[in-house]
Amino acid sequence: MTDSLPQYGLWSLVIINSAIFIMFAFSFFKPKTGRDWRSFGAFSAFLVALFTEMYGFPLTIYFLSGWLQSNFPGIDWFAHDSGHLPEMLFGWQANPHFGPFHLLSFAFIGGGFILISKAWRILYEAQKTGTLATSGPYARIRHPQYVGFVLVMIGFLLQWPTLLTLAMFPVLIWMYVRLARSEEAEVRRAFGEVYERYALVVPAFVPSFREEAGRPA
């Protein structure tokens, strides 16, 4: 980025990027209960905080500027590309957009949204027929949508970590775990022994790759 172009203060990009990702997430999450809305609101706040520092005001860079400048004096830390902190700190400074952390972030973000999309289609069909979702991603993991959101957040943290989003990340995980446990209690009441057999062979958050794991006996 040249000196003639603004480095930050691009608030229109903050609004546009936040709106796009929040609306995309809403199309799959579809919050209903108060707990759903709190979890979705926290995820939305994570995105707004991320894009605010990415395009609006680099709070993390300002906060760490003394340490960064002392330990890495050859870097213009207020240039926009310097916000890719992992690439800068590990020496990939030529073009951070093609650095290993940035490329890995795309894999996490893309994989997370693909997982969310596939899981939603399976869950939607199961809800229409009043059956338990056990195929597709649900054959390997009981809460693929929440895992998908976590993958998206990890991807953004790899690409553009900030102090605020790093602090929010464990809180969001805790909220998703609570929401997942609450949903499991409801599904257990609805499907009883069928869900119990399913839960015995399909883990909650870490995928299982055993054959036919998602089919209740």
KOLDOKOL-357797 format. One record per residue: residue in one letter; y negated, z, x negated of N, C-alpha, C in turn. Coordinates in pm, 1 decimal. Layout:
# KOLDOKOL-357797
res:ny:nz:nx:cay:caz:cax:cy:cz:cx
A:Y:Z:X:Y:Z:X:Y:Z:X
...
This chain:
# KOLDOKOL-357797
res:ny:nz:nx:cay:caz:cax:cy:cz:cx
M:118.7:0.0:-84.5:0.0:0.0:0.0:-123.9:0.0:-88.3
T:-218.6:-85.0:-63.3:-337.1:-96.0:-146.6:-439.3:8.6:-107.4
D:-538.6:29.1:-199.9:-639.6:130.1:-174.8:-731.0:93.3:-59.1
S:-736.2:-35.7:-20.8:-823.6:-78.5:88.0:-767.5:-44.2:224.7
L:-640.9:-6.6:229.1:-577.4:28.1:354.9:-573.9:179.4:371.4
P:-586.1:229.4:494.5:-581.3:374.2:514.7:-444.1:430.6:482.7
Q:-440.7:545.6:416.4:-315.1:608.9:382.1:-260.7:690.4:500.2
Y:-350.9:761.9:568.1:-312.5:843.5:683.1:-421.3:826.7:790.1
G:-416.3:910.2:891.2:-512.6:898.9:999.7:-482.0:786.6:1096.3
L:-358.3:736.3:1091.7:-317.8:626.7:1180.8:-259.3:687.1:1309.3
W:-346.0:745.2:1389.6:-299.5:820.9:1506.0:-238.0:732.2:1613.5
S:-277.8:605.8:1617.7:-214.4:515.0:1714.9:-66.6:498.6:1681.4
L:-32.1:494.5:1552.1:108.3:484.2:1512.7:184.0:612.9:1542.5
V:115.7:725.6:1530.5:178.2:853.3:1567.2:219.0:849.7:1714.3
I:125.9:806.3:1799.4:151.5:803.8:1943.4:258.9:702.7:1978.3
I:249.5:581.8:1922.9:344.1:475.2:1956.6:485.2:511.9:1913.2
N:501.3:555.0:1787.6:635.0:588.5:1737.9:693.8:708.6:1810.8
S:612.0:808.6:1835.9:661.0:925.8:1909.5:706.9:885.5:2049.3
A:625.9:805.1:2117.8:658.5:764.4:2254.2:787.0:682.0:2259.0
I:802.9:590.0:2165.4:922.0:504.0:2164.4:1048.2:586.8:2147.7
F:1049.0:674.7:2048.3:1170.6:752.5:2022.0:1195.2:857.2:2130.1
I:1090.6:916.4:2184.1:1108.6:1015.7:2290.2:1162.6:949.3:2416.4
M:1108.2:834.4:2454.1:1156.9:764.5:2573.1:1300.8:716.3:2554.5
F:1332.1:670.7:2433.2:1469.0:626.3:2406.5:1565.5:743.4:2418.0
A:1527.4:858.0:2360.7:1612.6:976.1:2369.6:1625.4:1023.3:2514.0
F:1516.1:1017.9:2589.8:1519.0:1061.2:2730.0:1613.5:975.5:2812.6
S:1621.1:845.2:2780.3:1706.2:755.2:2858.2:1853.1:793.6:2847.9
F:1890.4:865.2:2741.1:2029.3:908.1:2725.3:2048.1:1055.5:2758.3
F:1950.7:1137.3:2723.6:1966.2:1281.5:2743.0:1955.7:1320.6:2889.8
K:1858.2:1264.3:2960.7:1836.4:1288.3:3103.4:1843.4:1437.6:3138.1
P:1747.3:1517.5:3091.4:1749.4:1662.3:3118.8:1738.5:1692.8:3267.0
K:1811.3:1795.6:3308.9:1810.9:1835.0:3449.6:1772.1:1981.8:3465.3
T:1840.7:2069.2:3392.2:1813.4:2211.8:3405.3:1698.0:2253.1:3314.5
G:1653.2:2376.7:3334.2:1547.7:2428.4:3249.3:1588.3:2431.4:3104.0
R:1714.2:2465.7:3077.9:1764.0:2468.0:2939.7:1766.2:2327.3:2881.3
D:1805.2:2229.1:2964.3:1801.3:2089.2:2919.2:1661.0:2050.6:2875.9
W:1562.9:2084.4:2959.0:1425.2:2046.3:2929.8:1373.0:2115.6:2804.7
R:1412.8:2241.1:2783.5:1369.0:2311.5:2661.7:1427.3:2245.3:2537.8
S:1554.4:2206.6:2545.3:1617.5:2141.0:2430.9:1554.5:2004.8:2404.7
F:1530.5:1929.3:2512.0:1467.9:1798.8:2495.8:1324.5:1813.6:2446.8
G:1254.4:1914.4:2496.9:1118.2:1938.6:2451.9:1112.4:1972.4:2304.2
A:1210.7:2050.1:2256.1:1214.4:2085.0:2114.3:1242.0:1961.3:2029.6
F:1331.1:1874.1:2076.7:1358.0:1750.4:2003.6:1234.4:1661.8:2001.3
S:1163.1:1655.1:2114.5:1040.2:1576.4:2120.9:935.3:1632.0:2025.1
A:926.5:1765.2:2017.2:831.2:1828.0:1925.1:866.7:1795.1:1780.6
F:996.9:1788.8:1750.9:1041.7:1750.1:1616.7:991.0:1611.0:1582.5
L:1002.7:1517.8:1676.8:958.1:1380.4:1652.6:806.7:1373.0:1636.5
V:732.9:1444.4:1721.1:587.5:1441.8:1710.9:542.0:1500.5:1577.4
A:604.2:1611.4:1536.4:569.4:1671.9:1407.2:600.0:1576.8:1292.7
L:711.9:1507.5:1302.0:750.5:1412.6:1197.6:648.6:1299.4:1185.7
F:619.0:1233.2:1297.4:530.4:1116.5:1291.0:384.5:1156.3:1264.9
T:348.6:1279.3:1302.9:214.4:1326.7:1270.2:195.6:1333.2:1119.3
E:296.7:1384.5:1048.6:286.0:1391.0:902.8:310.0:1255.2:838.1
M:385.0:1171.1:902.4:414.1:1040.0:845.2:293.0:948.0:851.4
Y:218.3:954.6:961.9:106.7:861.7:979.6:-28.8:930.2:1002.3
G:-27.8:1055.4:1044.0:-152.5:1121.8:1079.4:-212.2:1205.3:968.4
F:-152.7:1321.2:944.2:-206.4:1414.2:844.7:-90.9:1473.3:764.5
P:-87.5:1455.5:632.0:26.3:1500.1:549.1:18.5:1648.3:515.7
L:43.5:1732.7:613.4:31.1:1877.1:594.3:121.0:1928.0:481.7
T:243.8:1879.9:476.1:336.9:1924.9:372.7:286.5:1888.5:233.7
I:234.6:1768.2:217.7:181.5:1725.7:88.7:63.4:1813.6:48.3
Y:-25.5:1842.8:143.4:-138.6:1930.3:114.1:-91.0:2069.3:73.7
F:6.7:2120.3:145.2:55.3:2255.5:118.7:121.6:2264.6:-19.0
L:194.8:2159.6:-57.3:268.2:2160.0:-184.2:194.9:2085.7:-295.2
S:71.7:2044.2:-270.5:3.5:1955.6:-364.8:-10.2:2015.8:-504.4
G:-38.5:2144.6:-513.5:-52.0:2207.5:-644.9:75.9:2200.2:-724.5
W:186.9:2237.7:-662.1:316.9:2234.7:-730.9:357.4:2091.7:-762.9
L:337.3:2000.0:-668.5:375.7:1861.3:-690.7:296.0:1799.0:-804.8
Q:165.9:1821.5:-805.6:82.1:1761.5:-908.2:111.2:1819.3:-1046.3
S:146.6:1948.1:-1050.6:177.5:2012.1:-1178.5:309.2:1962.0:-1236.1
N:407.6:1939.9:-1149.5:540.8:1901.7:-1196.6:562.8:1751.0:-1201.0
F:484.5:1676.9:-1125.1:496.6:1531.4:-1122.4:357.0:1469.4:-1130.2
P:289.9:1484.3:-1245.8:148.9:1442.7:-1256.4:126.7:1293.3:-1248.6
G:229.6:1213.4:-1266.0:210.2:1068.7:-1265.9:212.3:1004.6:-1129.5
I:225.2:1084.2:-1024.2:238.0:1030.8:-888.8:111.7:1061.2:-808.6
D:62.9:960.8:-735.4:-47.2:982.5:-641.4:13.7:1038.3:-513.2
W:10.2:1168.5:-498.3:80.3:1232.6:-387.8:14.0:1210.0:-252.0
F:-107.1:1156.4:-251.8:-172.3:1129.6:-123.8:-165.4:981.9:-85.6
A:-87.7:905.2:-162.4:-52.9:770.1:-120.0:55.9:781.1:-13.9
H:54.8:689.4:81.2:147.4:699.6:193.5:293.2:700.7:148.3
D:329.8:614.6:53.9:469.0:605.9:10.7:519.2:735.1:-51.1
S:428.5:818.0:-101.8:469.3:942.7:-165.9:523.8:1043.8:-66.0
G:502.4:1017.6:63.9:560.2:1105.1:165.4:711.2:1099.2:168.8
H:768.6:996.0:107.0:914.9:988.1:95.0:956.2:1081.6:-19.2
L:950.2:1209.2:6.1:965.8:1308.1:-100.9:1098.1:1298.9:-177.0
P:1213.2:1280.4:-110.7:1337.4:1271.6:-188.8:1335.6:1157.7:-289.8
E:1283.2:1041.6:-249.3:1277.0:928.6:-341.4:1184.3:959.7:-459.7
M:1072.0:1023.9:-430.5:975.9:1056.5:-535.8:1032.7:1159.8:-632.9
L:1090.4:1266.1:-577.4:1137.0:1376.5:-660.8:1256.6:1338.2:-746.7
F:1337.7:1243.0:-698.0:1454.5:1201.9:-775.3:1430.1:1074.4:-854.8
G:1304.5:1032.2:-862.1:1268.5:925.9:-954.8:1270.6:785.0:-901.4
W:1303.1:764.5:-772.0:1303.4:629.5:-715.0:1163.2:600.8:-662.5
Q:1070.9:564.9:-750.3:929.7:558.4:-716.8:875.0:415.9:-705.3
A:953.3:315.8:-741.7:903.0:178.0:-738.7:873.8:133.9:-595.7
N:972.8:145.1:-509.4:956.2:113.7:-367.0:1049.8:205.5:-288.6
P:998.5:316.4:-238.4:1084.7:414.8:-172.8:1157.6:361.2:-51.1
H:1107.7:252.7:9.7:1173.9:198.1:128.2:1310.3:138.7:95.7
F:1336.8:112.6:-31.3:1467.2:60.2:-72.0:1543.4:160.3:-157.6
G:1497.4:284.7:-156.6:1565.4:389.8:-231.1:1689.9:437.6:-158.9
P:1777.9:507.9:-228.5:1905.9:551.3:-169.1:1888.0:645.9:-50.5
F:1791.8:737.6:-58.0:1772.2:831.1:53.0:1721.6:759.2:176.8
H:1632.2:663.5:156.4:1576.5:590.3:270.1:1684.4:505.4:337.3
L:1765.0:437.8:257.7:1872.7:356.6:315.3:1976.2:444.5:384.6
L:2006.8:559.7:324.7:2101.4:652.0:387.7:2045.8:704.2:520.0
S:1914.5:723.5:525.2:1853.8:772.5:649.5:1874.4:673.2:763.5
F:1865.5:543.8:733.3:1888.8:442.8:836.5:2031.9:450.3:889.6
A:2126.7:478.7:800.5:2266.1:490.4:843.8:2282.5:608.0:939.8
F:2218.9:721.7:908.6:2228.4:838.9:995.9:2157.4:814.5:1128.8
I:2035.8:759.6:1122.9:1959.5:737.2:1246.4:2029.7:634.6:1335.1
G:2069.1:520.8:1276.1:2138.6:418.5:1353.0:2271.4:467.5:1406.8
G:2348.5:536.2:1321.7:2477.2:588.5:1365.5:2461.5:690.9:1476.0
G:2357.3:774.3:1466.2:2334.8:875.2:1569.4:2302.5:813.2:1703.5
F:2215.2:713.9:1704.9:2179.5:650.6:1831.8:2295.3:568.0:1888.5
I:2375.0:506.3:1802.5:2493.4:434.0:1850.6:2591.4:531.3:1915.1
L:2612.6:646.6:1850.8:2702.6:747.7:1906.7:2651.2:797.7:2041.0
I:2521.5:824.1:2050.8:2462.3:870.1:2176.9:2481.7:764.9:2285.9
S:2457.5:639.1:2252.0:2468.5:530.7:2349.2:2611.7:515.0:2400.5
K:2707.5:513.0:2307.4:2848.2:497.5:2347.9:2895.4:616.5:2431.2
A:2853.1:736.5:2390.9:2895.3:855.7:2464.2:2836.9:856.2:2605.3
W:2711.4:812.5:2619.2:2648.9:814.8:2750.6:2720.0:721.2:2847.8
R:2761.4:604.7:2801.7:2831.2:510.9:2890.6:2962.1:571.2:2941.0
I:3036.0:634.9:2851.4:3162.5:697.5:2891.6:3136.8:812.0:2988.8
L:3037.0:894.6:2959.1:3007.3:1008.5:3045.0:2957.9:962.5:3181.4
Y:2878.3:857.5:3184.4:2826.6:805.8:3310.8:2940.2:757.9:3401.7
E:3034.6:684.7:3344.3:3148.1:636.7:3422.7:3234.5:752.2:3471.4
A:3253.4:853.2:3387.0:3334.7:968.3:3427.1:3267.1:1045.4:3540.2
Q:3136.0:1059.0:3533.4:3063.5:1129.9:3639.0:3070.1:1054.6:3770.8
K:3067.6:921.4:3765.6:3076.1:842.5:3888.7:3211.3:860.3:3957.3
T:3316.7:873.8:3878.2:3452.0:885.4:3934.3:3497.9:1029.1:3948.1
G:3415.8:1123.9:3903.1:3452.5:1264.1:3914.2:3566.3:1303.9:3822.2
T:3577.6:1237.2:3709.9:3685.1:1266.9:3615.7:3626.8:1324.1:3486.1
L:3716.1:1369.6:3400.1:3676.6:1425.9:3271.6:3662.2:1313.5:3169.7
A:3552.3:1312.5:3096.4:3530.9:1211.4:2991.9:3616.6:1244.4:2871.2
T:3716.0:1159.1:2843.7:3806.0:1184.3:2730.6:3829.5:1059.9:2645.1
S:3763.5:950.3:2675.8:3784.4:827.3:2599.3:3664.1:800.0:2510.1
G:3673.2:693.8:2430.9:3563.8:658.9:2341.6:3533.3:772.7:2245.6
P:3406.7:804.0:2223.7:3372.4:915.5:2134.0:3429.4:1049.2:2179.7
Y:3448.2:1064.9:2312.3:3502.2:1190.6:2364.5:3649.3:1210.8:2329.7
A:3714.9:1108.4:2279.8:3852.1:1124.4:2233.9:3856.9:1191.3:2097.1
R:3742.7:1196.6:2027.9:3737.8:1253.4:1892.9:3655.0:1380.1:1885.3
I:3561.8:1395.3:1978.5:3468.4:1507.4:1970.9:3419.8:1539.5:2111.7
R:3402.8:1669.3:2141.4:3370.2:1708.4:2278.8:3222.0:1692.1:2312.1
H:3136.5:1691.5:2211.3:2992.4:1683.6:2237.1:2927.6:1575.7:2150.0
P:2968.1:1450.8:2169.8:2916.3:1344.2:2083.0:2766.1:1320.7:2095.9
Q:2710.0:1344.3:2214.8:2566.3:1320.1:2230.5:2482.9:1417.9:2147.5
Y:2521.2:1543.9:2149.0:2447.4:1641.3:2068.8:2465.7:1614.7:1919.8
V:2585.9:1577.9:1881.6:2608.6:1543.0:1741.4:2525.1:1421.9:1703.1
G:2511.4:1327.2:1796.1:2428.7:1209.5:1770.7:2283.4:1246.6:1744.8
F:2229.3:1339.4:1825.0:2091.7:1383.7:1804.3:2075.8:1453.1:1668.9
V:2175.5:1530.1:1628.7:2169.6:1597.4:1498.6:2171.1:1494.2:1385.8
L:2253.4:1389.3:1400.3:2256.3:1283.6:1299.3:2121.3:1214.6:1287.5
V:2056.6:1190.3:1401.0:1923.5:1128.1:1399.9:1824.9:1216.7:1324.9
M:1828.4:1346.4:1351.3:1736.1:1437.2:1283.7:1763.6:1443.8:1134.0
I:1890.8:1445.3:1095.1:1924.5:1444.4:952.4:1870.1:1318.1:887.7
G:1883.4:1205.5:957.8:1832.1:1079.5:904.6:1682.4:1085.2:880.2
F:1608.1:1140.1:976.6:1463.4:1150.8:959.0:1427.0:1247.1:846.6
L:1505.8:1354.0:831.1:1478.3:1449.0:723.2:1505.7:1386.8:586.7
L:1605.8:1300.1:577.8:1631.9:1230.3:452.3:1519.7:1132.9:418.5
Q:1461.0:1075.7:521.5:1357.8:974.9:500.7:1220.6:1036.2:474.5
W:1185.0:1139.2:553.2:1050.2:1194.5:543.2:1055.4:1344.2:576.8
P:1104.2:1426.9:487.7:1113.5:1570.6:516.9:976.2:1636.7:517.7
T:956.3:1728.2:609.9:833.9:1807.2:614.6:872.3:1953.6:631.3
L:781.0:2041.4:596.8:809.5:2184.2:610.0:835.8:2221.6:755.9
L:758.4:2162.6:847.3:773.3:2196.9:988.6:905.4:2146.1:1045.3
T:941.0:2021.2:1016.5:1066.8:1968.1:1071.5:1187.9:2035.2:1007.2
L:1177.8:2073.0:880.5:1287.2:2147.4:817.3:1305.4:2283.6:883.5
A:1195.2:2346.3:922.6:1203.6:2475.4:991.6:1258.1:2459.2:1132.7
M:1224.5:2347.6:1198.3:1269.3:2324.8:1335.6:1415.2:2285.1:1342.7
F:1468.5:2224.7:1237.9:1603.7:2169.4:1241.0:1710.1:2273.5:1277.9
P:1717.8:2389.6:1210.1:1821.1:2487.2:1249.8:1800.7:2542.5:1389.6
V:1674.7:2551.2:1434.2:1647.8:2598.9:1569.9:1703.6:2501.1:1672.2
L:1685.5:2372.3:1647.2:1738.2:2270.3:1738.3:1891.0:2271.8:1739.8
I:1952.2:2288.3:1625.1:2098.4:2296.9:1622.3:2146.2:2415.0:1706.3
W:2080.1:2528.7:1689.9:2116.2:2647.3:1768.1:2101.4:2620.4:1917.6
M:1995.2:2550.5:1956.7:1973.8:2518.8:2098.1:2081.9:2425.3:2150.0
Y:2121.5:2325.7:2069.5:2225.1:2232.6:2113.1:2360.7:2301.7:2126.4
V:2389.6:2393.7:2035.4:2516.1:2467.3:2044.5:2518.1:2551.1:2172.2
R:2408.6:2619.2:2202.1:2401.0:2697.9:2325.7:2416.9:2609.8:2448.4
L:2350.1:2494.7:2447.2:2359.7:2403.5:2561.0:2501.8:2351.1:2576.4
A:2566.0:2319.3:2464.9:2704.1:2270.4:2470.0:2797.5:2376.1:2526.9
R:2781.2:2502.1:2484.6:2866.7:2609.7:2535.7:2845.0:2629.3:2685.1
S:2720.3:2618.8:2729.3:2691.6:2633.2:2871.4:2757.2:2521.7:2951.8
E:2750.4:2399.7:2901.5:2812.6:2286.8:2971.1:2964.3:2300.7:2972.9
E:3020.0:2351.1:2864.3:3165.6:2370.0:2861.4:3210.0:2467.9:2969.2
A:3133.0:2574.1:2990.1:3169.0:2671.1:3093.7:3170.5:2604.8:3230.9
E:3074.3:2515.7:3257.2:3069.7:2446.0:3384.9:3187.9:2350.7:3399.9
V:3221.2:2278.4:3291.9:3331.7:2182.9:3298.7:3465.1:2255.9:3314.6
R:3477.8:2372.2:3251.3:3600.5:2451.0:3267.4:3620.3:2492.5:3412.8
R:3510.4:2530.0:3477.2:3520.7:2568.8:3618.9:3558.7:2448.8:3704.7
A:3512.1:2330.6:3665.0:3537.4:2210.7:3745.9:3677.8:2153.8:3723.7
F:3726.6:2157.1:3599.8:3852.8:2088.7:3568.3:3965.4:2182.3:3525.4
G:3934.7:2309.3:3504.1:4037.0:2408.6:3478.7:4129.5:2376.8:3363.3
E:4259.7:2373.7:3393.5:4361.6:2357.6:3289.5:4352.9:2222.2:3220.5
V:4306.8:2119.3:3290.7:4292.9:1987.2:3230.2:4195.6:1993.8:3112.6
Y:4084.0:2062.6:3134.7:3987.5:2074.8:3025.7:4039.0:2165.3:2915.0
E:4110.7:2269.1:2949.9:4165.8:2359.3:2849.1:4258.6:2284.6:2754.1
R:4343.6:2197.0:2809.5:4434.4:2119.2:2723.7:4354.3:2022.7:2636.4
Y:4252.4:1962.6:2694.9:4166.5:1870.9:2619.0:4096.4:1943.1:2504.4
A:4041.3:2061.1:2533.0:3967.4:2136.4:2432.2:4057.9:2186.1:2320.0
L:4186.8:2200.7:2346.6:4279.5:2246.8:2243.3:4299.7:2142.2:2133.8
V:4286.5:2014.8:2167.1:4316.2:1909.4:2069.0:4192.9:1834.8:2021.2
V:4080.1:1848.9:2090.9:3957.6:1778.7:2051.5:3853.3:1881.6:2010.1
P:3807.0:1878.9:1887.2:3707.6:1976.5:1840.7:3571.6:1955.0:1904.6
A:3487.4:2056.9:1897.3:3356.8:2051.7:1963.1:3257.6:1962.5:1890.0
F:3245.9:1980.6:1758.1:3137.3:1914.1:1687.1:3179.7:1833.1:1565.2
V:3296.4:1859.2:1510.1:3344.3:1783.8:1393.9:3454.8:1690.2:1441.8
P:3439.1:1558.4:1425.9:3533.8:1462.5:1484.7:3678.0:1484.1:1441.8
S:3767.4:1460.9:1536.4:3910.8:1459.9:1508.9:3958.7:1315.3:1506.7
F:4047.7:1283.2:1413.2:4099.3:1146.3:1404.0:4250.2:1143.0:1425.5
R:4300.1:1244.4:1493.5:4441.7:1241.4:1529.6:4465.6:1141.2:1641.1
E:4579.3:1076.1:1638.3:4611.5:976.3:1742.3:4613.9:1040.4:1878.5
E:4551.6:969.9:1974.2:4552.8:1011.1:2114.9:4497.6:1152.8:2132.0
A:4403.4:1194.6:2047.8:4353.6:1331.2:2054.5:4285.5:1361.7:2186.2
G:4221.7:1262.4:2243.4:4142.2:1290.1:2362.4:4216.9:1281.4:2493.6
R:4345.3:1254.7:2494.1:4418.5:1242.7:2620.3:4489.7:1373.1:2652.2
P:4445.0:1442.2:2756.7:4514.2:1563.5:2796.0:4657.5:1534.3:2832.2
A:4746.4:1625.1:2794.6:4888.8:1604.3:2825.2:4913.4:1617.6:2973.7
